[in-house]
Amino acid sequence: MTNSLAQLSISQQLSLLATDGVHLDLPQLLHYQHHTYLLDLAPKQVIQSKLAGSYLARSKGRGMEFDEVRHYQPGDDVRTIDWRVTARTGKVHTKLFREEKERPVFVLTDLSPTMHFGSVLLTKAVQAAHLAALIGWHAKARGDKFGGILFNGQQIRELKPASRSVSVLRYLQQLIELGNQATQPDHQQIHLADAVGQLRRLVRPGSLVYVISDFFALDANVLRHLQSMRQHNEIRLCQILDPLEQRLPAHARGSIALHGAETMQLDVTPQAVKQQYQLQQEQMQQHQSDYWRGLGLRHMQLSCASALKLQLTHSVQATRQNGGGGFHGE
């Protein structure tokens, strides 16, 4: 299916995705509830939440999952003594358990003006919304509470985590409303740092946090908030990019139709200019990836020029071949 999808024309792909590539509506976001297998939201670090739930923490205590038996120590609950092992060894042993913990899932979706750009299939904002919908449906399928932050440069919406499909649907409704909202130049601007700062105040320790953005507005404040959240949560960064932002077109001069903008005339005559531009972009992306890794933040790049299903399926296959798991595409 994915191979055939890659061979389809742009119009055919848009038809299958039930979108025009620019605007958001509910049918195209409901589509992803049938593709939750493309993600793995299983914890990749110790869960520190104090709430009971469906994830196993490494702390020892009374819980649902047996962990090991060790020698009895003063202060241990006598009700956890393993009498069979005690009788067999002649020394008192006690059972230890891995406590179950709850892990809410938070998603920050950037729908700011720089995200309303696309040169091939979708705008970055539409691709970001598709990914947010996929994460939401996956969280719902796992029984996780789901919530987060959305902003479009003019408004910011906060949705506290809730269980069941109602939490996903209300998030999708906000995606549609903010994603389709017309830009007002004279309106007070909300930046990525503002949204990440509000997310930091909303997130509870032990949560899984997705930040979906092109990170064009990355600054010291964004990094400060991310580092603070990283101490008690698992952070996964999803960078949405367009091919035209990474390399200039091969032809020297021509018209390129851009989603969300009028047709533009580009003059990129010197081949050396194109090569230098591509090199600079690649170096910048590599530097940013190295920086994320140094902070212990999981990072994935996705293109808005290809269907999400196609990209994540390839990532799943590559991850399995490498014997890895978790954040496909990293």
Helices and strands as residue ranges (DSSP letters): H 2-7, H 10-16, H 26-30, G 31-34, G 36-38, E 55-61, E 65-71, G 78-80, H 83-89, E 93-101, E 105-110, G 113-115, H 124-142, E 146-151, E 156-162, H 165-179, H 192-202, E 208-213, H 220-230, E 234-241, H 243-246, E 253-256, E 264-267, H 271-294, E 298-303, H 308-321
